[in-house]
Amino acid sequence: MTQRTRDWIRYFVDYSALAVFLVAYFVSGKNLTQATWALVVGSGVALVVGLAVERRVAPFPLIACAAGLVFGGLALFFHDPRLLKIKPTVMNGVFGLVLTIGLMMRKHPLKLLLGEAFDMPEQAWRRLTINYALFFFALAGLNEFVWRTQAEEVWVVFRFPGLMILTFVFSIAHAPLLMKYVRANELPPPPTE
């Protein structure tokens, strides 16, 4: 399997359930219950595809899919869409909390995820961890603001692709910092003519 194929599979596993949720919401005439069913089924399918193709389940897709199944399932079981709407608040809050606790313990959880690709000094890992912890807390607060003050369809679009776009822009803003410390053997080979 080529690297490009693996990348597409990872995108599918990471974003397919949310894309299905968005499409199902608008195709069903803005029916959040039907869209939630689509999210639950899509999360399950994404997990199975990731496992079948890669022979493993990566931690973040597993967490995202499990959260989709749990919060979506609870929303369906209790007939309460608020349980689905708080999922981004809870998940981003947990991510921010994990990073903050890691800092307090003088550990850097991001280093566990990115350490192979970057050779950064302790101070740079600390700065990156603080930035991401604050970012996750901000996303949690923003989700609360949007779902409590805006129309449901605004929240659905904010949920996906809005949160994904915000995360992408935030991550790209850190590219200059990360590029200073990228390991030479992790860079792609230079183009040849």
matplotlib code that plots the C-alpha trace (Angstrom):
import matplotlib.pyplot as plt

x = [0.0, 1.4, 1.8, -0.8, -3.3, -2.6, -3.1, -6.5, -7.5, -6.5, -8.5, -11.5, -11.1, -10.7, -13.4, -15.9, -18.3, -18.4, -18.9, -21.7, -23.3, -23.2, -24.7, -27.3, -28.4, -29.1, -30.4, -32.9, -34.4, -32.3, -33.3, -30.7, -31.9, -31.3, -28.0, -27.0, -27.8, -25.6, -22.8, -23.0, -23.0, -20.3, -18.1, -18.5, -17.7, -14.6, -13.3, -13.8, -12.2, -9.2, -8.7, -9.2, -6.9, -4.2, -4.4, -4.4, -6.5, -4.7, -5.3, -7.0, -9.4, -10.3, -11.0, -13.0, -15.0, -15.6, -16.8, -19.1, -20.6, -21.0, -22.3, -24.4, -25.7, -26.6, -28.3, -30.4, -31.2, -32.3, -33.8, -31.7, -29.6, -27.8, -25.8, -24.4, -23.8, -21.7, -19.4, -16.9, -17.0, -16.2, -13.6, -11.7, -11.9, -10.4, -7.6, -6.8, -6.9, -4.6, -2.1, -2.3, -1.9, 1.1, 2.7, 2.1, 3.8, 6.7, 5.7, 4.7, 2.0, 2.6, 6.1, 4.8, 2.9, 5.4, 8.7, 10.0, 9.6, 10.9, 14.0, 12.9, 14.3, 12.2, 11.2, 9.8, 7.8, 6.5, 5.4, 3.7, 1.9, 0.7, -0.5, -2.5, -3.9, -5.2, -6.5, -8.5, -10.0, -10.9, -12.6, -14.6, -15.8, -16.5, -18.6, -20.6, -21.2, -22.2, -24.6, -26.3, -26.7, -26.9, -29.4, -28.9, -27.8, -25.1, -23.8, -23.8, -21.6, -19.5, -19.0, -17.9, -16.1, -15.7, -13.8, -11.6, -10.7, -9.9, -7.7, -5.9, -5.3, -4.0, -1.7, -0.4, 0.4, 2.8, 4.6, 7.5, 8.2, 8.1, 10.1, 13.1, 13.2, 12.2, 14.6, 16.5, 15.7, 12.0, 12.0, 11.1, 13.9, 14.6, 13.1, 15.3, 15.2]
y = [0.0, 3.4, 6.3, 8.3, 5.5, 5.3, 9.1, 8.8, 6.0, 8.1, 11.0, 8.7, 7.3, 10.8, 12.7, 10.4, 10.1, 13.9, 14.3, 11.8, 13.6, 16.9, 15.5, 13.5, 16.5, 18.6, 15.7, 14.7, 18.2, 19.2, 16.3, 16.0, 12.5, 11.0, 12.8, 11.4, 7.8, 8.5, 9.7, 6.6, 4.2, 6.3, 6.1, 2.4, 2.0, 4.3, 2.2, -1.1, 0.4, 1.7, -1.7, -3.7, -1.7, -0.7, -3.7, -1.4, 1.4, 4.7, 6.3, 9.6, 8.0, 5.5, 8.2, 10.3, 7.3, 6.0, 9.5, 9.7, 6.3, 7.2, 10.7, 9.9, 6.8, 8.6, 11.4, 8.8, 6.7, 9.7, 11.6, 14.6, 16.3, 18.4, 15.3, 15.3, 19.1, 18.9, 16.2, 18.8, 20.7, 17.6, 16.2, 19.5, 20.1, 16.6, 17.2, 20.6, 19.0, 16.1, 18.6, 20.8, 17.8, 16.7, 20.1, 20.0, 16.6, 18.0, 15.7, 16.7, 14.5, 16.1, 14.8, 11.3, 11.9, 14.0, 13.2, 11.0, 13.7, 16.7, 17.2, 20.2, 21.5, 21.2, 24.9, 24.5, 21.4, 23.4, 26.3, 24.0, 22.1, 25.3, 26.7, 23.5, 23.3, 26.8, 26.2, 23.1, 25.0, 27.9, 25.4, 23.9, 27.4, 28.3, 25.2, 26.0, 29.5, 28.4, 25.6, 27.7, 30.9, 30.0, 28.1, 24.3, 24.4, 26.9, 24.6, 21.6, 23.5, 24.9, 21.3, 20.1, 21.6, 24.7, 23.0, 21.2, 24.4, 26.2, 23.3, 23.3, 27.0, 26.8, 24.0, 25.7, 28.8, 26.6, 25.4, 27.9, 26.7, 23.0, 23.4, 24.7, 21.4, 18.8, 15.8, 15.8, 12.1, 12.8, 15.3, 14.1, 13.8, 16.8, 16.8, 15.6, 16.6]
z = [0.0, -1.0, 1.5, -0.5, -0.1, 3.7, 4.0, 2.3, 4.6, 7.6, 6.3, 5.8, 9.3, 10.9, 9.0, 7.4, 10.3, 10.7, 6.9, 7.0, 9.9, 8.1, 4.9, 6.7, 8.7, 5.6, 3.4, 6.1, 6.3, 9.3, 11.4, 14.1, 15.2, 11.8, 11.5, 14.9, 13.6, 10.6, 13.0, 15.1, 12.1, 10.3, 13.4, 13.6, 9.9, 10.2, 13.0, 11.1, 7.9, 9.9, 11.5, 8.4, 6.2, 8.6, 10.9, 13.9, 15.3, 15.8, 19.2, 18.0, 15.5, 18.2, 20.7, 18.2, 17.0, 20.5, 21.6, 18.5, 19.4, 23.2, 22.8, 19.8, 21.4, 24.6, 22.6, 20.7, 23.9, 25.9, 23.0, 24.0, 21.2, 23.9, 24.7, 21.1, 21.2, 24.3, 22.8, 21.4, 24.7, 26.7, 24.3, 23.8, 27.5, 28.2, 25.7, 27.3, 30.7, 29.7, 28.3, 31.4, 33.8, 31.7, 32.1, 35.9, 36.0, 33.8, 31.0, 27.5, 26.0, 22.6, 22.7, 22.8, 19.6, 17.7, 19.4, 16.6, 14.0, 16.0, 18.1, 20.2, 23.4, 26.6, 26.4, 22.9, 23.9, 26.9, 24.7, 22.2, 24.9, 26.6, 23.2, 22.4, 25.9, 25.7, 22.2, 23.2, 26.2, 23.8, 21.4, 24.3, 25.3, 21.7, 21.2, 24.3, 23.0, 19.5, 20.4, 23.2, 21.2, 17.5, 15.4, 15.2, 11.6, 12.5, 15.2, 12.7, 10.2, 13.1, 14.3, 10.8, 9.0, 11.3, 14.1, 11.6, 9.8, 13.1, 14.1, 10.7, 10.8, 14.4, 13.5, 10.4, 12.5, 14.5, 11.3, 11.7, 15.2, 14.3, 11.1, 13.1, 14.9, 12.3, 12.2, 8.9, 8.3, 8.6, 5.7, 2.3, -0.2, -2.3, -5.8, -8.6, -12.2]

ax = plt.figure().add_subplot(projection="3d")
ax.plot(x, y, z, "-o")
ax.set_aspect("equal")
plt.show()
